[in-house]
Amino acid sequence: MGQILNRSRNTPHPAANWNASKRTSFLSYLENLFRIVGTLTCRAVRAFALAALLLLCMGNRHAFAESAGDTQEFELLGTWYIVVHYRDASAAPAGREFWEDKVWTFAYRGSRLQWSEYSAVSFNDDRGRHERLAGGRTIRSSGAWRPSPAQREEIAAGLSVNPQSLRSKSLRGDPADGFRSSGSIHSTSASVIGYSETWEIEDPGKQPVFRRVDEMSSGRSLAIKGMTEYRSAAGSTLALGKLSGSFWRDGAQTGSFVMLRSGPLELANPKKWIKEAEKMKATNIE
């Protein structure tokens, strides 16, 4: 049974140490090359070697800058539990409230930010999360479930997640300007439907806005786009280990969300989730 360790915000990320080591090695390599060139006795050979060395440095400057990366620590890094409450304008009866939850993790992979989501989450104390229908079928509870004090303690200690529910994207950017993944559709064939998702985070260091834009199209049809947005409220701050704000999905589902800092994740054995399958099948009561 594997574990995902939740790195402290004050602990330097290994990527930062790796990048610093790589920069030091690169500079030492250049220093040695210049020293060797300086020992050459023939002026013409020395000039030729120096010119070749300068060209080498210029040709690798972009790769060197990429390897250095901006991997500064900021509050969003780590593991977060998210619970969403919303109303669906397309669902009946009107005004009915729904909920969903998930776990997000944010960590540097080299110079990029890896945003991962686990949509299948398990509590030891499962009270209030599911309800049983006639015939014994168990489904997600209706209304606006919120974690109890005991369940909040579980969140702080770390939850169990199904590794098969993982979705993840690599994002470019930095804490000052935000992060964004690539998401272009490459297929233009009339007989092939292309699908892409773009994940982005605005103002990740202060008042984050988490946005996902999905697009589906083919060569002979117009693109169909959708968007899900989690927008933090003014005054809500990551520094306290909690973030709240508004939730919006395709205009039909609107509501609110709460993010709570979580402990290390436990990657559960998939066999454990066989018993949970009925709970994960239905989001709403039929």
VOFIDO-781890 format. One record per atom (N, C-alpha, C): residue number from 1; x, y, z. Coordinates in steps of 0.02 Angstrom, whole numbers, plus 50000, padded with zeros to 5 digits. Each point is the difference from the previous one (the first is absolute). Last residue first. Layout:
<recs>
NUM_X_Y_Z
...
</recs>
This chain:
<recs>
286_48415_50421_49605
286_49959_49991_49940
286_49926_49996_50019
285_50222_50128_50115
285_49947_49949_50010
285_49958_49996_49938
284_50258_50078_49979
284_49935_50024_50021
284_49952_49942_50011
283_50225_49961_49937
283_50010_50062_50035
283_49934_50025_50030
282_50090_49744_49935
282_49947_50050_49993
282_50018_50062_50041
281_50155_49816_49987
281_49966_49999_49935
281_49953_50060_49992
280_50132_49939_50200
280_50032_50044_49952
280_49964_50005_49933
279_49929_49857_50181
279_50001_50068_50027
279_50028_50049_49949
278_49998_49769_49954
278_49933_50027_49996
278_49996_50071_50026
277_50207_49883_50015
277_49981_50015_49931
277_49931_50031_49995
276_50141_49916_50192
276_49978_50069_49996
276_49970_50018_49932
275_50096_49786_50055
275_49943_50009_50045
275_49971_50070_49996
274_50193_49954_49878
274_49947_49959_49971
274_49937_50007_50043
273_50214_50098_50053
273_49948_50042_49969
273_49946_49960_49965
272_50195_49905_50105
272_49960_50032_50052
272_49941_50037_49970
271_50168_49905_49865
271_49950_49950_50021
271_49954_50029_50054
270_50192_50123_49913
270_49938_50004_49960
270_49946_49951_50021
269_50179_50105_50170
269_49999_49943_49955
269_49934_50002_49961
268_50094_50233_50092
268_49967_49938_50021
268_50007_49946_49948
267_50143_50219_50075
267_49976_49971_49938
267_49972_49931_50017
266_50029_50227_50155
266_50012_49928_49997
266_49970_49974_49935
265_50096_50257_50084
265_49950_49956_49971
265_50021_49928_50004
264_50064_50219_50168
264_50023_49955_49946
264_49944_49955_49976
263_49903_50216_50112
263_50061_49964_50015
263_50018_49954_49942
262_49858_50236_49971
262_49995_49931_50019
262_50068_49971_50016
261_49849_50251_49977
261_50065_49966_49994
261_49995_49930_50030
260_49790_50123_49888
260_50032_49991_50065
260_50067_49965_49990
259_49789_50145_49857
259_50062_49962_49996
259_50031_49997_50070
258_49741_50050_49881
258_50046_50010_50056
258_50060_49954_49990
257_49778_50120_49844
257_50048_49946_50016
257_50040_50021_50061
256_49746_50056_49854
256_50059_50021_50038
256_50045_49941_50013
255_49807_50062_49797
255_49999_49989_50072
255_50064_50025_50032
254_49861_49921_49749
254_50030_50056_50036
254_49995_49987_50075
253_49953_49892_49734
253_50014_49981_50069
253_50037_50056_50035
252_49937_50028_49774
252_49942_49965_50028
252_50009_49983_50073
251_50169_50108_49859
251_49942_50043_50007
251_49941_49968_50033
250_50224_49900_49966
250_49960_50005_49938
250_49937_50041_50007
249_50115_49976_50220
249_50014_49949_49949
249_49950_50007_49942
248_50107_50120_50249
248_49960_50011_49939
248_50019_49948_49948
247_50033_50098_50280
247_50009_49945_49952
247_49953_50011_49941
246_50126_50157_50216
246_49944_49981_49958
246_50019_49945_49951
245_50123_50032_50246
245_49981_50045_49947
245_49942_49972_49959
244_50217_49956_50205
244_49930_49992_49981
244_49984_50050_49945
243_50215_49871_50156
243_49982_50047_49947
243_49927_49987_49981
242_50210_49937_50199
242_49930_49995_49978
242_49988_50053_49947
241_50203_49979_50134
241_49984_49930_49985
241_49928_49989_49978
240_50123_50210_50048
240_49967_49971_50058
240_49979_49927_49988
239_50103_50135_49829
239_50046_49997_50056
239_49970_49967_50062
238_49887_50054_49788
238_50029_49934_50006
238_50043_49992_50062
237_49784_50172_49970
237_50072_49994_49990
237_50024_49929_50012
236_49776_50190_49957
236_50017_49931_50013
236_50074_49989_49984
235_49897_50209_49959
235_50012_49990_50071
235_50016_49929_50018
234_49861_50037_49783
234_50043_50052_50028
234_50006_49989_50075
233_49949_49784_49853
233_49967_50061_50021
233_50051_50050_50028
232_50038_49803_49804
232_50004_50014_50071
232_49971_50068_50017
231_49939_49823_49799
231_50027_50068_50011
231_49999_50016_50074
230_49979_49792_49806
230_49999_50008_50073
230_50034_50067_50014
229_49883_49874_49767
229_50041_50050_50034
229_49988_49999_50075
228_49962_49869_49738
228_49988_49994_50072
228_50047_50048_50035
227_49893_49959_49731
227_50047_50028_50048
227_49977_49988_50071
226_49974_49929_49709
226_49972_50003_50067
226_50052_50028_50048
225_49935_49969_49711
225_50043_50017_50056
225_49962_50000_50066
224_50003_49915_49722
224_49958_50003_50060
224_50045_50012_50059
223_50026_50046_49718
223_50026_49978_50064
223_49948_50009_50055
222_49934_49951_49740
222_50022_50055_50042
222_50023_49972_50068
221_50016_49850_49774
221_49952_50025_50049
221_50031_50057_50040
220_50111_49855_49832
220_49938_50024_49968
220_49948_50025_50050
219_50223_49912_50060
219_50012_50041_49942
219_49937_50028_49968
218_49992_49951_50261
218_50027_49961_49945
218_50007_50046_49939
217_49979_50017_50295
217_49983_50021_49932
217_50027_49949_49951
216_49987_50092_50281
216_49992_49941_49958
216_49978_50023_49930
215_50109_50095_50259
215_49977_50014_49932
215_49997_49934_49960
214_50030_50126_50270
214_50001_49941_49957
214_49969_50017_49933
213_50116_50124_50233
213_49962_50011_49938
213_50007_49938_49957
212_50038_50093_50271
212_50010_49945_49952
212_49953_50011_49941
211_50113_50139_50235
211_49956_49997_49941
211_50019_49942_49955
210_50035_50142_50254
210_50015_49937_49966
210_49950_49991_49944
209_50106_50209_50156
209_49943_49981_49960
209_50020_49938_49961
208_50103_50138_50237
208_50000_49955_49941
208_49932_49994_49967
207_50136_50176_50151
207_49929_49984_49995
207_49991_49955_49939
206_50231_50022_50078
206_49958_50044_50043
206_49927_49978_49999
205_50184_49894_49872
205_50031_50017_50063
205_49956_50039_50048
204_49941_49929_49770
204_50005_49944_50046
204_50030_50016_50068
203_49897_50118_49782
203_50019_50028_50064
203_50009_49945_50054
202_49891_49892_49799
202_50016_50071_50003
202_50017_50020_50072
201_50000_49762_49849
201_49993_50029_50067
201_50021_50073_49996
200_49915_49777_49824
200_50038_50060_50015
200_49985_50025_50070
199_49966_49790_49793
199_49995_50017_50071
199_50042_50061_50013
198_49875_49869_49779
198_50051_50048_50022
198_49987_50016_50073
197_49932_49792_49809
197_49986_50038_50061
197_50059_50046_50014
196_49880_49849_49776
196_50057_50026_50038
196_49974_50036_50062
195_49932_49831_49765
195_49981_50026_50066
195_50062_50025_50035
194_49890_49916_49735
194_50055_50017_50044
194_49975_50030_50066
193_49906_49829_49791
193_49982_50052_50048
193_50058_50011_50047
192_49978_49903_49736
192_50028_49990_50066
192_49980_50059_50044
191_49950_49981_49764
191_49974_49938_50028
191_50025_49987_50071
190_50067_50188_49865
190_49928_50004_50004
190_49970_49939_50033
189_50250_50102_50052
189_49965_49955_49955
189_49925_50005_50011
188_50191_50108_50116
188_49955_50041_49959
188_49961_49957_49951
187_50160_49989_50248
187_49964_49965_49946
187_49954_50048_49963
186_50131_50062_50195
186_50044_49989_49942
186_49963_49968_49941
185_49947_50171_50224
185_49976_49940_49964
185_50041_49992_49937
184_50079_50122_50240
184_49976_50009_49932
184_49978_49933_49970
183_50094_50082_50227
183_49937_49964_49991
183_49972_50006_49930
182_50209_50053_50212
182_49984_50001_49928
182_49936_49960_49991
181_50043_50131_50233
181_50020_49940_49963
181_49988_50010_49926
180_50055_50181_50212
180_49953_49978_49948
180_50028_49938_49965
179_50029_50199_50225
179_50020_49939_49966
179_49947_49979_49949
178_50092_50249_50133
178_49952_49946_49993
178_50028_49941_49962
177_50112_50210_50076
177_49960_50009_49939
177_49948_49945_49989
176_50145_50004_50196
176_49982_50070_49989
176_49952_50008_49942
175_50095_49785_50065
175_49950_50025_50048
175_49979_50072_49988
174_50078_49855_49788
174_50031_50014_50065
174_49947_50030_50046
173_50021_49833_49756
173_49987_50066_50028
173_50038_50010_50065
172_49890_49777_49850
172_50056_50046_49997
172_49980_50066_50033
171_49907_49733_50037
171_49987_50070_49984
171_50065_50040_49998
170_49883_49732_49987
170_50061_50037_50012
170_49990_50071_49975
169_49815_49804_50092
169_50025_50043_49946
169_50064_50034_50023
168_49808_49779_50065
168_50056_50044_50016
168_50022_50039_49938
167_49816_49811_50138
167_50009_50041_49940
167_50053_50051_50016
166_49896_49754_50122
166_50047_50055_49991
166_49995_50032_49931
165_49887_49804_50113
165_49961_50061_49986
165_50045_50060_49985
164_50079_49780_50062
164_49970_49995_49934
164_49959_50062_49982
163_50102_49963_50217
163_50048_50022_49950
163_49973_49999_49929
162_49868_50041_50236
162_50006_49947_49949
162_50048_50024_49946
161_50004_50077_50267
161_49974_50016_49933
161_50010_49940_49954
160_49999_50089_50282
160_50013_49946_49952
160_49968_50018_49934
159_50091_50184_50191
159_49946_49957_49978
159_50025_49944_49954
158_50097_50177_50212
158_50011_49971_49934
158_49947_49948_49984
157_50024_50163_50192
157_50047_49945_50006
157_50017_49969_49933
156_49839_50174_50016
156_50064_50027_50022
156_50053_49946_50004
155_49779_49936_49951
155_50028_50038_49944
155_50070_50026_50018
154_49876_49894_50169
154_50024_49952_49949
154_50033_50035_49942
153_49895_50131_50161
153_50062_49972_50027
153_50030_49949_49952
152_49791_50087_49949
152_50052_50050_49988
152_50067_49977_50028
151_49811_49870_50044
151_50022_49991_49930
151_50052_50053_49981
150_49901_50014_50212
150_50040_49939_49996
150_50026_49988_49930
149_49854_50184_50035
149_50064_50011_50033
149_50045_49938_49996
148_49828_50005_49804
148_49992_50011_50072
148_50069_50014_50031
147_49923_50048_49736
147_50037_49957_50046
147_49989_50020_50073
146_49810_50034_49814
146_50061_50033_50020
146_50037_49956_50050
145_49779_49995_49803
145_50042_49968_50051
145_50062_50042_50013
144_49762_50049_49887
144_50066_50031_50004
144_50040_49969_50057
143_49795_49880_49844
143_50010_50058_50043
143_50072_50023_50000
142_49945_49739_49962
142_49974_50061_49971
142_50013_50058_50048
141_50154_49768_49974
141_49944_50032_50035
141_49979_50064_49964
140_50108_49779_49880
140_50021_50062_50032
140_49939_50036_50030
139_49972_49739_49980
139_50018_50053_49953
139_50023_50061_50040
138_49928_49714_50012
138_50029_50057_50035
138_50022_50052_49949
137_49813_49779_50016
137_50048_50038_49961
137_50023_50062_50038
136_49830_49830_50069
136_50068_49997_50025
136_50051_50040_49961
135_49749_49971_49991
135_50036_49949_49962
135_50073_49996_50018
134_49881_50228_50034
134_49965_49936_50005
134_50035_49950_49955
133_50164_50188_50073
133_49933_49998_49970
133_49968_49933_50014
132_50200_50154_50131
132_49980_49936_49972
132_49928_50004_49974
131_50218_50186_50031
131_49936_49977_50027
131_49978_49938_49962
130_50238_50168_50059
130_49961_49956_49957
130_49934_49982_50034
129_50157_50151_50102
129_50023_50005_49931
129_49958_49958_49952
128_49979_50015_50248
128_49972_50057_49964
128_50018_50004_49927
127_50158_49855_50157
127_49933_50022_50017
127_49980_50064_49962
126_50208_49854_50008
126_49964_50015_49939
126_49930_50028_50013
125_50257_49954_50106
125_49935_50020_50027
125_49958_50025_49941
124_50202_49933_49936
124_49985_49946_50047
124_49932_50012_50032
123_50050_50095_49753
123_50008_50017_50071
123_49989_49936_50041
122_50070_50065_49724
122_49969_49957_50050
122_50016_50024_50070
121_49987_50078_49715
121_50028_50011_50066
121_49963_49957_50051
120_50038_50057_49722
120_49970_49948_50043
120_50036_50002_50067
119_50066_50144_49822
119_49929_50013_50008
119_49965_49948_50043
118_50253_50121_49959
118_49971_49934_50016
118_49926_50011_50015
117_50211_50148_49867
117_49934_49995_50032
117_49981_49927_50010
116_50229_50182_49948
116_49969_49934_49997
116_49934_50001_50038
115_50209_50163_49886
115_49936_50004_50034
115_49965_49933_49990
114_50264_50108_49979
114_49956_49943_49987
114_49937_50006_50043
113_50196_50178_49896
113_49956_49984_50055
113_49955_49942_49980
112_50261_50066_49908
112_49928_50003_49990
112_49962_49981_50063
111_50243_49993_49960
111_49979_50070_50000
111_49925_50008_49993
110_50080_49774_50094
110_50046_50043_49964
110_49978_50072_50006
109_49829_49895_50089
109_50036_49947_49964
109_50049_50036_49954
108_49840_50072_50232
108_50045_50013_49944
108_50027_49935_49972
107_49757_50022_50124
107_50071_49989_50013
107_50040_50017_49938
106_49733_49974_50120
106_50041_50045_49960
106_50073_49990_50019
105_49735_49872_50021
105_50069_50007_50023
105_50037_50046_49950
104_49726_49933_50083
104_50049_50028_49953
104_50069_49999_50032
103_49743_49868_50031
103_50064_50022_50029
103_50044_50025_49944
102_49714_49979_50045
102_50059_49975_49965
102_50062_50023_50039
101_49697_50000_49988
101_50064_50014_50032
101_50057_49966_49962
100_49718_50095_49990
100_50051_49954_49976
100_50065_50019_50035
99_49705_50051_50001
99_50069_50009_50024
99_50046_49950_49966
98_49734_50135_49978
98_50043_49943_49993
98_50068_50015_50030
97_49720_50094_50001
97_50071_50011_50010
97_50039_49935_49996
96_49754_50114_49893
96_50031_49946_50039
96_50076_50010_50004
95_49834_50134_49874
95_50024_50023_50065
95_50033_49948_50042
94_49825_49920_49817
94_50038_50062_49999
94_50021_50019_50071
93_49962_49738_49945
93_49961_50063_50002
93_50045_50061_50004
92_50090_49886_49845
92_49935_50005_50032
92_50002_49961_50066
91_50191_50134_49824
91_49977_49942_50037
91_49932_50012_50030
90_50141_50160_49877
90_49971_49951_49954
90_49971_49939_50036
89_50116_50182_50111
89_49940_50028_49969
89_49965_49950_49954
88_50154_49962_50224
88_50002_49986_49928
88_49935_50023_49968
87_50162_50056_50233
87_49933_49987_49974
87_50006_49994_49924
86_50192_49959_50213
86_49974_50036_49942
86_49928_49981_49986
85_50248_49969_50161
85_49926_49998_50005
85_49972_50043_49943
84_50251_49866_50069
84_49961_50048_49960
84_49926_49989_50013
83_50266_49945_50108
83_49930_49981_49999
83_49960_50056_49966
82_50276_49908_50028
82_49951_50048_49974
82_49930_49970_50005
81_50276_49976_50098
81_49935_49968_49993
81_49949_50053_49980
80_50285_49983_49972
80_49939_50036_50020
80_49938_49957_49988
79_50299_50010_50011
79_49939_49960_49990
79_49940_50036_50029
78_50243_50111_49901
78_49979_49951_50050
78_49935_49966_49980
77_50085_50257_49937
77_50033_49935_49995
77_49976_49954_50056
76_49938_50235_49982
76_49957_49951_49967
76_50030_49931_49997
75_50111_50203_50089
75_49952_49967_50045
75_49960_49945_49967
74_50250_50052_49914
74_49943_50044_50014
74_49945_49958_50032
73_50285_49997_49907
73_49945_49973_50039
73_49944_50052_50007
72_50173_49982_49787
72_49992_50029_50066
72_49939_49972_50035
71_50123_49957_49780
71_49967_49951_50042
71_49993_50027_50071
70_50066_50062_49734
70_49980_50037_50059
70_49961_49952_50044
69_50203_49942_49809
69_49930_50004_50018
69_49988_50044_50061
68_50197_49881_49873
68_50002_50038_50063
68_49930_50009_50027
67_50031_49897_49791
67_50016_49955_50054
67_50002_50037_50067
66_49963_50124_49802
66_49943_49955_50013
66_50013_49955_50059
65_50173_50140_49923
65_49948_50040_50034
65_49940_49956_50017
64_50171_49902_49875
64_50023_50013_50068
64_49948_50039_50039
63_49964_49960_49773
63_49992_49938_50037
63_50021_50009_50072
62_50033_50180_49856
62_49928_49990_50011
62_49988_49936_50039
61_50223_50057_49937
61_49974_50046_50051
61_49927_49989_50014
60_50162_49889_49841
60_49970_49965_50056
60_49968_50046_50052
59_50115_50076_49798
59_49953_49949_49977
59_49964_49965_50056
58_50173_50159_50043
58_49941_50034_49973
58_49947_49949_49979
57_50209_49919_50076
57_49963_50033_50055
57_49936_50032_49975
56_50147_49907_49840
56_49969_49948_50041
56_49959_50029_50056
55_50127_50146_49869
55_49942_49975_49963
55_49964_49946_50038
54_50201_50078_50089
54_49948_50051_50006
54_49937_49980_49963
53_50189_49862_49978
53_49973_49996_50068
53_49944_50051_50011
52_50122_50002_49797
52_49957_49941_50003
52_49967_49994_50068
51_50159_50171_49971
51_49939_50014_49962
51_49952_49942_50002
50_50210_49969_50100
50_49961_50048_50039
50_49934_50017_49964
49_50159_49865_49889
49_49969_49963_50055
49_49955_50045_50042
48_50128_50099_49827
48_49949_49956_49971
48_49962_49963_50056
47_50184_50131_50062
47_49945_50043_49977
47_49942_49958_49973
46_50200_49888_50058
46_49966_50026_50060
46_49940_50043_49982
45_50140_49920_49829
45_49961_49946_50027
45_49960_50023_50061
44_50148_50153_49904
44_49945_49987_49954
44_49955_49945_50027
43_50199_50055_50120
43_49951_50053_50004
43_49939_49986_49956
42_50159_49817_50124
42_49991_50030_49933
42_49944_50051_50002
41_50051_49874_50194
41_50056_50044_49984
41_49992_50034_49933
40_49823_49904_50202
40_50023_49989_49931
40_50053_50052_49981
39_49875_49993_50209
39_50066_49967_49999
39_50026_49988_49929
38_49783_50096_50051
38_50052_50046_50019
38_50070_49970_49998
37_49802_49869_49964
37_50013_50044_49942
37_50058_50047_50015
36_49924_49865_50176
36_50035_49960_49949
36_50018_50043_49940
35_49869_50098_50167
35_50068_49989_50026
35_50042_49961_49949
34_49770_50034_49957
34_50038_50062_49990
34_50072_49992_50025
33_49855_49820_50038
33_50013_50007_49928
33_50040_50063_49986
32_49929_49959_50222
32_50053_49954_49979
32_50017_50007_49927
31_49818_50124_50084
31_50063_50025_50029
31_50059_49955_49979
30_49781_49934_49943
30_50023_50056_49959
30_50068_50026_50024
29_49896_49833_50128
29_50019_49972_49935
29_50028_50055_49955
28_49907_50060_50205
28_50065_49969_50010
28_50027_49972_49935
27_49783_50086_50000
27_50048_50054_50006
27_50071_49973_50011
26_49822_49846_49994
26_50007_50031_49934
26_50053_50055_50002
25_49938_49894_50203
25_50039_49955_49957
25_50013_50031_49932
24_49861_50118_50149
24_50069_49999_50024
24_50044_49956_49956
23_49768_50005_49957
23_50031_50063_49980
23_50074_50002_50022
22_49871_49815_50066
22_50013_49998_49928
22_50033_50064_49976
21_49933_49984_50225
21_50056_49956_49987
21_50018_49999_49926
20_49809_50118_50066
20_50060_50034_50023
20_50062_49958_49987
19_49792_49904_49951
19_50016_50053_49952
19_50063_50037_50021
18_49918_49835_50146
18_50024_49969_49938
18_50020_50053_49950
17_49899_50070_50201
17_50067_49976_50012
17_50030_49970_49937
16_49777_50068_49987
16_50042_50058_50009
16_50073_49980_50013
15_49834_49833_49984
15_50016_50029_49935
15_50045_50060_50005
14_49911_49890_50195
14_50060_49969_49971
14_50018_50029_49932
13_49874_50155_50179
13_49982_49944_49957
13_50063_49970_49969
12_49982_50127_50244
12_50018_50010_49930
12_49983_49938_49958
11_49866_50071_50223
11_50054_49955_49980
11_50016_50011_49927
10_49820_50107_50124
10_50064_50030_50017
10_50060_49957_49980
9_49767_49937_49973
9_50011_50059_49958
9_50068_50030_50013
8_49955_49734_50025
8_49989_50062_50037
8_50015_50059_49956
7_49918_49763_49900
7_50060_50038_50018
7_49982_50064_50036
6_49884_49752_49973
6_49982_50070_49994
6_50059_50042_50024
5_49990_49742_49889
5_50018_50041_50058
5_49983_50073_49987
4_49902_49756_49916
4_50022_50064_49972
4_50014_50046_50059
3_49997_49715_49972
3_49981_50062_50033
3_50025_50060_49961
2_49934_49710_49969
2_50044_50058_49994
2_49974_50060_50036
1_49984_49721_50023
1_49958_50060_50000
1_50044_50062_50000
</recs>
